[in-house]
Amino acid sequence: MNDDLKATIAFLETVHPYDTLPKDELARVAGCFVRNEFAADTLVYQIGEPLAGIFLIKRGGVEVLDRNGGLVSLLAARNTFGERGLMRDGLAATTAHTREDSTILMLPAIEFRELIARFPSFERFFNRGRGQDHHTSDISTLKVADLIARKPLSCAPDTPVAEAARMMRDAQISSLGVTDGEKLVGILTVRDLANKVLAEGRSATTPVAKVMTAKPISLPPTALGTDILHIMLERKIGHLPIVEDGRFVGMITQTDLTRFQAVSSAVLVRDLAGATKVAEMAAVTARIPRLLVQLVGGNHAHEVVTRLITDIADTVTRRLLALAEAELGAAPVPYLWLACGSQGRQEQTGISDQDNCMIIHNNATPDDMVYFAKMAKIVSDGLNECGYVYCPGDMMATADRWRVRQKLWRDYFQRWIAVPSNEAQMLASVMFDLRPIGGTVSLYQELQQETLDMAAKNSIFVAHMIANSLKHTPPLGLIRGFATIRSGEHRNHIDMKHNGVVPVADLARVYALQGRLTAANTRARLQGAEAAGIISTSGARDLIEAYDLIASMRLENQALLVRSGRKPDNFLSPTDLSDFERSHLRDAFVVVRTMQSALAHGKGAPG
């Protein structure tokens, strides 16, 4: 038995379902594989081509695309691809190309079919997804908790690297969490061992703390599965720890994403992450309306659609910040770029202006402030070129008042809360939707909690916020009709933004203030308000269902406009709806008005 065959057998022993084969059969099958070396960005097969067999990645990575160029899967070592087309009609159902230099093993079709016929483990493994071509699991609709493949494995910071390597080998994994008690302090990967231990000649007794990646980016179990894919593409990482209240609860790798279909927003994020010019980014964001149609047509929940579209805006912003630093040099002091408005709430649709601001470290000098003014202009101009037009109200970091040191932000909020004028109410409403996008997050975290505590304790401020939240009302007319716009370009239409989703967002903001909830997203605020007892269970469920209907119809109308060759907007004609749809939309508006009335009269919600 030659060395290549031994290496193939050893590899197959770590791959399911080959690891279930008897030893002699495994050796026979290993000898049937054809080994191929592919350079990065090489086509493995094209959709519609006859397939000679199935493919197994031994080293490297592969992207699998659908017929529209949408990203289906990101595959890594030990992942199989090509089986769906081979089992259906022998023709490739997707297109596959390498993401990096890769070693790929090909098992001929005749051998593959024989394994399925002879071994139940193969039949179960490769047939588990058949018959579901039109109902595939979509990673965007899954919670991260549902993607965690196994109980997390971790070690202490003082663990010798040799012991950590043995733990990974024995568990057949490529990364470990490094924990102090239950708290995650870093991660250690096979690449760390290769680059920081072997390549640098470190001792096998070196503590993992010396070579681990400290304070890694992480996600909570409640995040969407697609967040993982977006972060991996944007940050070019293959391992992402999952943390709940500081506690390490799991590790997600690219392999864990196998067989889950990724929506094409991931392709846009990937293209944006690699862009070096604003014009390149603008070409990517120009595809957002098409993405909107795709997502709405796929019957995705409205909160998923808006979350994915907002993720693209976040990526654009972070990329522009990086380009600004490349042009101006590294930031002289810590700073934080934040989004407010719909981006802050992660509720962007097919049309969005930009609402943003900056918090700058208190040690910033006048010269430092000049630097940040230049940075704000670069980012804001870039956002405008990418379709996120300048805010008509100048609620942008380019305005001197919204690009200030942390202590002045603290003064702002204290003043707004102490003297709740009409302008203060408007500004507070906008700024309570802040969400960090890029920079030093700690500049905001402490300020956010201080502000929520201070505002919730001030009954006069809360009363003013309640009054402010009732200014946008649902478009209900007399005798079971709608109050449509009476004149102008949008005559006889409903404004599904200002009279549809905004009244609910305003309610949710007040509930978040009353409950001192840190979430910015409207739906998350409503759910948090229910859990905190701010509103009754029945009231929360009615309002969430009403919001879901209103927000979904708004997106469906935008998608319809795009499909008809028009720009998306927020105006819906009730005459375009069926009697059934009009009835349900009106019922949803009635629920919103009822909840507004309950809030105005000091009640959490009708029970």
VEXDREN-2710 file (C-alpha; in Angstrom, 1 decimal):
% VEXDREN-2710
k/r/px/py/pz
1/MET/0.0/0.0/0.0
2/ASN/1.6/3.3/-1.1
3/ASP/1.8/6.4/1.0
4/ASP/-0.9/8.3/-1.0
5/LEU/-3.4/5.5/-0.5
6/LYS/-2.6/5.4/3.2
7/ALA/-3.1/9.2/3.4
8/THR/-6.5/8.9/1.6
9/ILE/-7.6/6.1/4.0
10/ALA/-6.6/8.1/7.0
11/PHE/-8.5/11.1/5.7
12/LEU/-11.7/9.1/4.9
13/GLU/-11.7/7.7/8.4
14/THR/-12.5/11.3/9.5
15/VAL/-15.3/11.8/7.1
16/HIS/-18.9/10.6/7.5
17/PRO/-20.3/8.3/6.2
18/TYR/-17.0/6.8/5.0
19/ASP/-16.1/6.3/8.6
20/THR/-18.8/3.7/8.9
21/LEU/-17.3/1.4/6.2
22/PRO/-15.5/-1.9/7.2
23/LYS/-11.8/-1.5/7.0
24/ASP/-11.3/-3.6/3.8
25/GLU/-14.1/-1.8/2.1
26/LEU/-12.7/1.6/3.1
27/ALA/-9.3/0.7/1.6
28/ARG/-11.1/-0.4/-1.7
29/VAL/-13.1/2.8/-1.9
30/ALA/-10.0/4.9/-1.1
31/GLY/-8.3/3.4/-4.1
32/CYS/-11.2/4.4/-6.4
33/PHE/-10.9/8.1/-5.6
34/VAL/-9.3/10.3/-8.2
35/ARG/-7.2/13.1/-6.7
36/ASN/-7.2/16.6/-8.4
37/GLU/-5.3/19.7/-7.5
38/PHE/-7.1/23.0/-8.3
39/ALA/-5.7/26.6/-8.2
40/ALA/-7.9/29.3/-6.6
41/ASP/-10.9/30.5/-8.6
42/THR/-10.9/27.4/-10.8
43/LEU/-14.2/26.0/-12.2
44/VAL/-14.8/22.5/-11.0
45/TYR/-18.0/22.0/-12.9
46/GLN/-20.7/24.1/-14.6
47/ILE/-24.4/23.8/-14.1
48/GLY/-25.9/21.3/-16.6
49/GLU/-22.7/19.5/-17.3
50/PRO/-22.6/15.7/-17.0
51/LEU/-21.0/14.6/-13.7
52/ALA/-18.4/11.9/-13.6
53/GLY/-18.9/11.4/-9.8
54/ILE/-19.2/13.2/-6.5
55/PHE/-16.5/15.4/-5.1
56/LEU/-15.0/15.5/-1.6
57/ILE/-12.8/18.4/-0.4
58/LYS/-9.5/17.3/1.2
59/ARG/-8.0/20.7/1.4
60/GLY/-9.1/24.2/0.5
61/GLY/-12.6/25.7/-0.1
62/VAL/-15.3/25.7/-2.7
63/GLU/-18.2/28.0/-3.5
64/VAL/-21.4/26.4/-4.9
65/LEU/-23.7/28.7/-6.9
66/ASP/-27.2/28.4/-8.3
67/ARG/-28.3/29.1/-11.8
68/ASN/-28.7/32.8/-11.1
69/GLY/-25.2/33.1/-9.5
70/GLY/-26.6/33.1/-6.0
71/LEU/-24.4/31.6/-3.3
72/VAL/-25.8/28.2/-2.2
73/SER/-22.9/27.0/0.0
74/LEU/-19.4/27.7/1.2
75/LEU/-17.7/24.4/1.6
76/ALA/-14.5/23.4/3.3
77/ALA/-12.4/20.3/4.0
78/ARG/-14.5/17.1/4.5
79/ASN/-17.5/18.6/2.6
80/THR/-19.1/16.7/-0.3
81/PHE/-20.7/18.3/-3.3
82/GLY/-22.2/17.3/-6.7
83/GLU/-24.4/14.5/-5.2
84/ARG/-27.7/16.2/-5.9
85/GLY/-27.3/16.4/-9.6
86/LEU/-25.7/13.0/-9.8
87/MET/-28.6/11.3/-8.0
88/ARG/-31.2/13.2/-10.0
89/ASP/-30.3/13.0/-13.7
90/GLY/-26.5/12.9/-13.7
91/LEU/-26.2/16.6/-14.6
92/ALA/-24.8/19.2/-12.4
93/ALA/-27.6/21.1/-10.5
94/THR/-25.2/23.9/-9.5
95/THR/-21.9/25.5/-10.4
96/ALA/-18.8/24.9/-8.3
97/HIS/-15.5/26.7/-8.3
98/THR/-12.6/26.9/-5.8
99/ARG/-12.2/29.8/-3.4
100/GLU/-8.5/28.9/-2.7
101/ASP/-5.9/26.4/-3.8
102/SER/-7.7/23.1/-3.2
103/THR/-7.2/19.3/-3.2
104/ILE/-10.4/17.6/-4.3
105/LEU/-11.1/13.9/-4.4
106/MET/-13.6/12.5/-7.0
107/LEU/-15.4/9.2/-6.5
108/PRO/-16.7/7.8/-9.8
109/ALA/-20.5/7.6/-10.2
110/ILE/-20.5/3.9/-10.5
111/GLU/-18.7/3.4/-7.1
112/PHE/-20.9/6.1/-5.5
113/ARG/-24.1/4.3/-6.6
114/GLU/-22.8/0.9/-5.4
115/LEU/-22.1/2.4/-1.9
116/ILE/-25.6/3.7/-1.7
117/ALA/-27.0/0.3/-2.7
118/ARG/-24.9/-1.7/-0.3
119/PHE/-24.6/0.4/2.8
120/PRO/-27.6/1.9/4.6
121/SER/-25.4/4.6/6.2
122/PHE/-24.7/6.0/2.7
123/GLU/-28.3/5.7/1.6
124/ARG/-29.5/7.6/4.7
125/PHE/-26.8/10.3/4.4
126/PHE/-27.1/11.1/0.7
127/ASN/-30.9/10.7/0.5
128/ARG/-31.8/12.8/3.5
129/GLY/-32.4/15.9/1.5
130/ARG/-34.0/14.4/-1.6
131/GLY/-37.5/15.5/-2.5
132/GLN/-37.0/18.9/-0.9
133/ASP/-35.6/20.9/-3.8
134/HIS/-38.4/23.4/-3.4
135/HIS/-38.4/23.5/0.4
136/THR/-34.7/23.8/1.2
137/SER/-33.6/25.0/4.6
138/ASP/-32.5/28.6/4.4
139/ILE/-29.8/29.7/6.7
140/SER/-31.2/33.2/6.9
141/THR/-34.3/31.9/8.8
142/LEU/-32.4/29.8/11.3
143/LYS/-31.2/30.9/14.7
144/VAL/-27.5/30.4/15.4
145/ALA/-28.4/28.0/18.2
146/ASP/-29.9/25.7/15.6
147/LEU/-26.6/25.6/13.7
148/ILE/-24.3/24.6/16.6
149/ALA/-23.2/21.1/15.6
150/ARG/-21.8/19.8/18.9
151/LYS/-21.1/20.6/22.5
152/PRO/-18.2/23.2/22.6
153/LEU/-14.7/22.0/23.5
154/SER/-12.5/24.4/25.4
155/CYS/-9.3/24.6/27.3
156/ALA/-7.8/27.0/29.9
157/PRO/-5.4/29.8/28.9
158/ASP/-2.5/28.0/30.6
159/THR/-3.0/24.7/28.7
160/PRO/0.2/23.7/26.8
161/VAL/-0.2/24.0/23.0
162/ALA/0.7/20.3/22.6
163/GLU/-2.2/19.2/24.8
164/ALA/-4.5/21.6/23.0
165/ALA/-3.4/20.0/19.6
166/ARG/-4.1/16.5/21.0
167/MET/-7.6/17.6/22.1
168/MET/-8.4/18.9/18.6
169/ARG/-6.9/15.8/16.9
170/ASP/-8.9/13.4/19.2
171/ALA/-12.2/15.3/18.7
172/GLN/-11.5/15.8/14.9
173/ILE/-12.1/19.6/15.1
174/SER/-10.1/22.5/13.9
175/SER/-10.6/25.0/16.8
176/LEU/-10.9/25.3/20.6
177/GLY/-12.5/27.9/22.7
178/VAL/-10.1/29.3/25.4
179/THR/-12.0/29.9/28.6
180/ASP/-11.4/31.3/32.0
181/GLY/-14.1/29.5/33.9
182/GLU/-17.1/29.7/31.5
183/LYS/-16.0/33.1/30.1
184/LEU/-14.5/33.0/26.6
185/VAL/-11.2/34.8/26.4
186/GLY/-9.9/33.6/23.0
187/ILE/-10.0/30.9/20.4
188/LEU/-7.2/28.6/19.2
189/THR/-7.2/27.1/15.6
190/VAL/-5.1/24.7/13.7
191/ARG/-3.8/27.6/11.7
192/ASP/-2.6/29.3/15.0
193/LEU/-0.7/26.1/15.8
194/ALA/0.9/26.1/12.4
195/ASN/1.7/29.8/12.1
196/LYS/2.5/30.7/15.7
197/VAL/3.9/27.5/17.1
198/LEU/5.5/25.4/14.4
199/ALA/6.5/28.2/12.1
200/GLU/8.1/30.2/14.9
201/GLY/9.7/27.2/16.6
202/ARG/7.9/27.7/19.9
203/SER/8.1/25.0/22.6
204/ALA/5.3/22.4/22.9
205/THR/4.8/23.6/26.5
206/THR/3.9/27.2/25.4
207/PRO/0.6/28.2/27.0
208/VAL/-2.2/28.6/24.5
209/ALA/-2.7/32.2/25.8
210/LYS/0.5/33.1/24.0
211/VAL/-0.7/32.1/20.6
212/MET/-4.6/32.2/20.7
213/THR/-6.7/34.9/19.1
214/ALA/-7.7/37.0/22.1
215/LYS/-11.2/38.7/22.4
216/PRO/-12.5/37.2/19.1
217/ILE/-15.6/38.5/17.4
218/SER/-18.6/36.4/18.5
219/LEU/-22.4/36.1/18.1
220/PRO/-25.2/35.2/20.6
221/PRO/-27.3/32.1/20.0
222/THR/-30.3/34.3/19.1
223/ALA/-28.6/35.8/16.1
224/LEU/-29.6/34.8/12.6
225/GLY/-27.6/32.0/10.9
226/THR/-26.8/34.3/8.0
227/ASP/-24.9/36.6/10.3
228/ILE/-22.3/33.9/10.6
229/LEU/-21.9/33.7/6.8
230/HIS/-21.7/37.5/6.5
231/ILE/-19.0/37.9/9.2
232/MET/-17.0/35.0/7.8
233/LEU/-17.0/36.5/4.4
234/GLU/-16.3/40.1/5.5
235/ARG/-13.7/39.2/8.1
236/LYS/-12.2/36.3/6.2
237/ILE/-12.4/33.9/9.1
238/GLY/-13.5/30.3/9.3
239/HIS/-14.4/29.9/13.0
240/LEU/-16.9/31.9/15.0
241/PRO/-17.5/31.4/18.7
242/ILE/-21.1/31.7/20.1
243/VAL/-21.3/33.5/23.4
244/GLU/-24.3/34.0/25.7
245/ASP/-23.9/36.5/28.6
246/GLY/-20.1/36.1/28.3
247/ARG/-20.4/32.3/28.5
248/PHE/-18.9/30.1/25.7
249/VAL/-21.8/28.0/24.4
250/GLY/-20.6/26.8/21.0
251/MET/-18.4/27.2/17.9
252/ILE/-19.6/27.5/14.3
253/THR/-17.3/26.8/11.4
254/GLN/-17.7/26.9/7.7
255/THR/-18.3/23.1/7.8
256/ASP/-21.4/23.7/10.0
257/LEU/-22.9/25.8/7.2
258/THR/-22.8/22.9/4.8
259/ARG/-26.2/21.9/3.2
260/PHE/-27.8/25.1/4.3
261/GLN/-28.7/27.4/1.4
262/ALA/-27.3/30.9/1.8
263/VAL/-29.3/33.8/0.4
264/SER/-27.5/35.9/-2.2
265/SER/-27.1/38.8/0.3
266/ALA/-23.9/36.8/1.2
267/VAL/-22.6/37.4/-2.3
268/LEU/-23.1/41.1/-2.0
269/VAL/-21.4/41.2/1.4
270/ARG/-18.5/39.2/-0.1
271/ASP/-18.2/41.6/-3.1
272/LEU/-18.3/44.6/-0.8
273/ALA/-15.7/43.3/1.6
274/GLY/-13.3/43.0/-1.4
275/ALA/-14.1/46.3/-3.0
276/THR/-11.3/48.9/-3.1
277/LYS/-13.2/51.8/-4.7
278/VAL/-16.5/53.5/-3.9
279/ALA/-17.6/52.9/-7.5
280/GLU/-17.2/49.2/-7.1
281/MET/-19.3/49.3/-4.0
282/ALA/-22.0/51.3/-5.7
283/ALA/-22.2/48.7/-8.4
284/VAL/-22.9/46.1/-5.7
285/THR/-25.5/48.1/-3.8
286/ALA/-27.3/48.7/-7.2
287/ARG/-28.3/45.0/-6.9
288/ILE/-30.3/45.5/-3.7
289/PRO/-33.6/46.0/-5.4
290/ARG/-33.1/42.7/-7.2
291/LEU/-32.2/41.1/-3.9
292/LEU/-35.4/42.6/-2.4
293/VAL/-37.5/40.9/-5.1
294/GLN/-35.7/37.6/-4.6
295/LEU/-36.2/37.6/-0.8
296/VAL/-39.8/38.7/-0.9
297/GLY/-40.5/36.2/-3.7
298/GLY/-39.0/33.5/-1.5
299/ASN/-41.6/34.2/1.2
300/HIS/-39.0/35.3/3.8
301/ALA/-40.3/37.0/6.9
302/HIS/-40.1/40.8/6.7
303/GLU/-37.7/41.0/9.7
304/VAL/-35.3/38.6/7.8
305/VAL/-35.5/40.6/4.6
306/THR/-34.8/44.0/6.3
307/ARG/-32.1/42.4/8.4
308/LEU/-30.3/41.1/5.4
309/ILE/-30.6/44.4/3.5
310/THR/-29.3/46.3/6.6
311/ASP/-26.4/43.9/6.8
312/ILE/-25.3/45.2/3.4
313/ALA/-25.5/48.8/4.6
314/ASP/-23.4/47.9/7.6
315/THR/-20.8/46.3/5.4
316/VAL/-20.7/49.3/3.1
317/THR/-20.2/51.6/6.1
318/ARG/-17.4/49.5/7.6
319/ARG/-15.7/49.2/4.2
320/LEU/-15.8/53.0/3.8
321/LEU/-14.4/53.5/7.3
322/ALA/-11.5/51.2/6.3
323/LEU/-10.9/53.1/3.1
324/ALA/-11.0/56.4/5.0
325/GLU/-8.4/55.2/7.4
326/ALA/-6.3/54.0/4.5
327/GLU/-6.4/57.5/3.0
328/LEU/-6.1/59.5/6.2
329/GLY/-4.0/57.2/8.3
330/ALA/-5.0/55.4/11.5
331/ALA/-7.4/57.2/13.8
332/PRO/-5.6/59.3/16.4
333/VAL/-7.9/58.3/19.2
334/PRO/-10.7/55.7/19.6
335/TYR/-14.0/56.5/17.9
336/LEU/-17.3/54.8/17.1
337/TRP/-19.5/55.2/14.0
338/LEU/-23.2/54.6/14.8
339/ALA/-26.3/54.3/12.7
340/CYS/-29.7/55.5/13.7
341/GLY/-33.1/55.4/12.0
342/SER/-34.0/52.3/10.0
343/GLN/-30.4/51.2/9.8
344/GLY/-30.0/51.5/13.5
345/ARG/-33.1/49.3/14.0
346/GLN/-31.9/46.9/11.3
347/GLU/-35.1/47.6/9.3
348/GLN/-33.9/48.9/6.0
349/THR/-35.9/48.2/2.8
350/GLY/-35.4/48.9/-0.8
351/ILE/-35.1/52.6/-0.2
352/SER/-33.1/54.3/2.6
353/ASP/-31.4/57.6/3.3
354/GLN/-28.5/57.7/5.8
355/ASP/-28.8/58.6/9.5
356/ASN/-25.5/58.3/11.4
357/CYS/-23.3/60.0/14.0
358/MET/-19.9/59.6/15.7
359/ILE/-18.8/59.3/19.3
360/ILE/-15.2/60.3/19.8
361/HIS/-12.9/59.7/22.7
362/ASN/-12.7/62.5/25.2
363/ASN/-8.9/62.8/24.7
364/ALA/-9.4/64.0/21.1
365/THR/-7.5/67.3/20.4
366/PRO/-8.7/70.0/18.0
367/ASP/-6.5/68.5/15.3
368/ASP/-8.0/65.1/16.0
369/MET/-11.4/66.5/15.4
370/VAL/-10.3/67.8/12.0
371/TYR/-9.3/64.2/11.2
372/PHE/-12.7/62.9/12.1
373/ALA/-14.5/65.6/10.1
374/LYS/-12.5/64.4/7.0
375/MET/-13.4/60.8/7.8
376/ALA/-17.1/61.6/8.2
377/LYS/-17.1/63.3/4.8
378/ILE/-15.4/60.4/3.1
379/VAL/-17.9/57.9/4.6
380/SER/-21.0/60.0/4.1
381/ASP/-20.1/60.9/0.5
382/GLY/-19.4/57.2/-0.2
383/LEU/-22.8/56.1/1.3
384/ASN/-24.5/58.7/-0.8
385/GLU/-22.8/57.4/-3.9
386/CYS/-23.9/53.8/-2.9
387/GLY/-27.5/54.9/-2.8
388/TYR/-27.9/55.8/0.8
389/VAL/-28.7/59.4/0.1
390/TYR/-27.9/62.3/2.4
391/CYS/-30.4/62.7/5.2
392/PRO/-32.7/65.6/4.5
393/GLY/-32.6/66.6/8.2
394/ASP/-28.8/66.6/8.2
395/MET/-28.8/63.8/10.8
396/MET/-25.3/62.7/9.8
397/ALA/-21.8/62.5/11.2
398/THR/-20.8/65.3/8.7
399/ALA/-22.8/67.7/10.9
400/ASP/-20.5/69.1/13.6
401/ARG/-23.2/68.6/16.3
402/TRP/-23.4/64.8/15.6
403/ARG/-19.6/64.3/15.6
404/VAL/-18.5/65.1/19.1
405/ARG/-16.6/63.7/22.1
406/GLN/-18.3/61.2/24.4
407/LYS/-18.7/63.7/27.2
408/LEU/-20.7/66.0/25.0
409/TRP/-23.0/63.1/24.0
410/ARG/-23.6/62.6/27.7
411/ASP/-24.5/66.2/28.0
412/TYR/-26.9/66.0/25.0
413/PHE/-28.9/63.1/26.6
414/GLN/-28.9/64.7/30.0
415/ARG/-30.3/68.0/28.6
416/TRP/-32.9/66.3/26.4
417/ILE/-34.1/64.3/29.3
418/ALA/-34.1/67.2/31.8
419/VAL/-35.8/69.6/29.5
420/PRO/-38.0/67.6/27.1
421/SER/-38.8/70.3/24.5
422/ASN/-40.3/69.3/21.1
423/GLU/-36.8/69.3/19.5
424/ALA/-35.4/67.3/22.4
425/GLN/-38.2/64.7/22.0
426/MET/-37.5/64.4/18.3
427/LEU/-33.8/64.0/18.8
428/ALA/-34.1/61.6/21.6
429/SER/-36.5/59.5/19.5
430/VAL/-33.9/59.3/16.8
431/MET/-30.9/58.7/19.1
432/PHE/-32.6/56.0/21.1
433/ASP/-32.3/53.9/17.9
434/LEU/-28.5/54.1/17.8
435/ARG/-26.5/51.0/16.9
436/PRO/-22.7/50.7/16.7
437/ILE/-21.4/49.9/13.3
438/GLY/-17.6/50.4/13.3
439/GLY/-15.0/51.4/15.9
440/THR/-14.8/51.1/19.7
441/VAL/-18.1/49.8/20.9
442/SER/-17.4/50.5/24.6
443/LEU/-17.7/54.3/23.9
444/TYR/-21.4/53.7/23.5
445/GLN/-22.3/50.8/25.8
446/GLU/-21.8/52.7/29.1
447/LEU/-23.5/55.8/27.7
448/GLN/-26.5/53.7/26.5
449/GLN/-27.2/52.1/29.9
450/GLU/-26.8/55.5/31.7
451/THR/-29.2/57.1/29.4
452/LEU/-31.8/54.4/29.6
453/ASP/-31.7/54.5/33.4
454/MET/-31.8/58.2/33.6
455/ALA/-34.7/58.5/31.1
456/ALA/-36.8/55.7/32.6
457/LYS/-36.6/57.4/36.0
458/ASN/-37.9/60.8/34.7
459/SER/-41.7/60.5/34.5
460/ILE/-42.1/63.8/32.7
461/PHE/-39.6/62.8/30.0
462/VAL/-41.4/59.5/29.6
463/ALA/-44.8/61.3/29.3
464/HIS/-43.4/63.5/26.6
465/MET/-42.0/60.5/24.8
466/ILE/-45.4/58.9/24.9
467/ALA/-47.0/62.0/23.5
468/ASN/-44.4/62.2/20.8
469/SER/-45.0/58.5/19.8
470/LEU/-48.6/59.2/19.1
471/LYS/-48.0/61.8/16.4
472/HIS/-47.9/59.2/13.7
473/THR/-51.3/57.5/13.4
474/PRO/-52.6/54.6/11.4
475/PRO/-54.5/55.7/8.2
476/LEU/-57.9/54.7/9.4
477/GLY/-60.9/56.5/7.8
478/LEU/-64.6/56.6/8.8
479/ILE/-66.9/53.7/8.1
480/ARG/-64.3/50.9/7.6
481/GLY/-62.2/52.8/5.1
482/PHE/-58.7/54.1/4.9
483/ALA/-57.5/57.7/5.2
484/THR/-55.5/58.0/2.1
485/ILE/-53.4/60.9/0.9
486/ARG/-55.7/63.6/-0.6
487/SER/-53.5/65.3/-3.1
488/GLY/-50.2/65.3/-5.0
489/GLU/-48.2/62.5/-6.6
490/HIS/-49.4/59.9/-4.1
491/ARG/-53.1/60.9/-4.0
492/ASN/-55.4/58.0/-2.9
493/HIS/-52.4/56.1/-1.5
494/ILE/-51.4/55.0/2.0
495/ASP/-48.0/55.9/3.4
496/MET/-46.9/52.5/4.6
497/LYS/-43.8/54.0/6.3
498/HIS/-45.0/57.0/8.3
499/ASN/-48.6/55.8/8.9
500/GLY/-47.7/52.1/8.8
501/VAL/-44.5/50.8/10.4
502/VAL/-43.4/54.1/12.1
503/PRO/-46.4/54.1/14.6
504/VAL/-45.3/50.6/15.7
505/ALA/-41.7/51.6/15.9
506/ASP/-42.6/54.6/18.0
507/LEU/-44.6/52.4/20.4
508/ALA/-41.8/49.9/20.7
509/ARG/-39.3/52.6/21.5
510/VAL/-41.4/53.8/24.4
511/TYR/-41.8/50.2/25.7
512/ALA/-38.0/49.8/25.4
513/LEU/-37.5/53.0/27.4
514/GLN/-40.0/51.9/30.1
515/GLY/-38.3/48.5/30.4
516/ARG/-34.8/49.8/29.9
517/LEU/-34.3/47.4/27.0
518/THR/-31.2/47.8/25.0
519/ALA/-32.5/46.3/21.7
520/ALA/-33.0/48.8/18.8
521/ASN/-35.0/46.5/16.5
522/THR/-38.7/47.1/16.6
523/ARG/-39.8/43.4/16.7
524/ALA/-37.1/42.6/19.3
525/ARG/-38.3/45.5/21.4
526/LEU/-41.9/44.2/21.3
527/GLN/-40.9/40.7/22.3
528/GLY/-38.7/42.1/25.0
529/ALA/-41.5/44.3/26.3
530/GLU/-43.8/41.2/26.5
531/ALA/-41.1/39.3/28.4
532/ALA/-40.5/42.2/30.8
533/GLY/-44.3/42.6/31.5
534/ILE/-44.4/46.1/30.0
535/ILE/-47.3/45.0/27.8
536/SER/-49.7/42.1/28.2
537/THR/-49.1/38.8/26.4
538/SER/-52.3/39.2/24.3
539/GLY/-51.5/42.8/23.5
540/ALA/-47.9/42.0/22.5
541/ARG/-49.0/39.1/20.2
542/ASP/-51.7/41.2/18.6
543/LEU/-49.3/44.1/18.0
544/ILE/-46.5/41.8/16.7
545/GLU/-49.0/40.1/14.3
546/ALA/-50.3/43.5/13.1
547/TYR/-46.7/44.8/12.6
548/ASP/-45.8/41.7/10.7
549/LEU/-48.7/42.2/8.3
550/ILE/-48.1/45.9/7.8
551/ALA/-44.3/45.5/7.3
552/SER/-44.8/42.5/4.9
553/MET/-47.3/44.3/2.7
554/ARG/-44.9/47.3/2.6
555/LEU/-42.1/45.0/1.3
556/GLU/-44.4/43.2/-1.1
557/ASN/-45.5/46.5/-2.6
558/GLN/-41.9/47.6/-3.0
559/ALA/-41.0/44.3/-4.7
560/LEU/-44.0/44.7/-7.0
561/LEU/-42.8/48.2/-8.0
562/VAL/-39.3/46.8/-8.8
563/ARG/-40.7/44.0/-10.9
564/SER/-42.7/46.6/-12.9
565/GLY/-39.5/48.5/-13.6
566/ARG/-40.1/51.3/-11.1
567/LYS/-38.2/52.5/-8.1
568/PRO/-39.5/51.2/-4.8
569/ASP/-41.3/53.6/-2.5
570/ASN/-43.6/53.4/0.6
571/PHE/-46.9/54.3/-1.0
572/LEU/-49.6/51.6/-1.4
573/SER/-53.0/52.0/-3.2
574/PRO/-55.7/50.2/-1.3
575/THR/-57.5/49.6/-4.6
576/ASP/-54.6/47.3/-5.6
577/LEU/-55.5/45.0/-2.8
578/SER/-58.2/42.3/-2.7
579/ASP/-61.1/42.7/-0.3
580/PHE/-59.5/40.1/1.9
581/GLU/-56.2/42.0/2.0
582/ARG/-57.9/45.3/2.7
583/SER/-59.9/43.8/5.5
584/HIS/-56.8/42.4/7.2
585/LEU/-54.7/45.5/6.7
586/ARG/-57.4/47.6/8.3
587/ASP/-57.7/45.2/11.2
588/ALA/-53.9/45.5/11.7
589/PHE/-54.2/49.3/11.8
590/VAL/-57.0/49.0/14.3
591/VAL/-54.7/47.0/16.6
592/VAL/-52.0/49.7/16.4
593/ARG/-54.5/52.5/17.1
594/THR/-55.8/50.5/20.1
595/MET/-52.3/50.1/21.5
596/GLN/-51.6/53.8/21.0
597/SER/-54.8/54.5/22.9
598/ALA/-53.8/52.2/25.7
599/LEU/-50.4/53.8/26.0
600/ALA/-52.0/57.3/26.0
601/HIS/-54.2/56.3/28.9
602/GLY/-51.4/54.9/30.9
603/LYS/-52.2/51.2/30.3
604/GLY/-49.6/48.7/29.1
605/ALA/-52.1/47.0/26.7
606/PRO/-55.6/45.7/26.7
607/GLY/-55.7/42.3/28.3
END
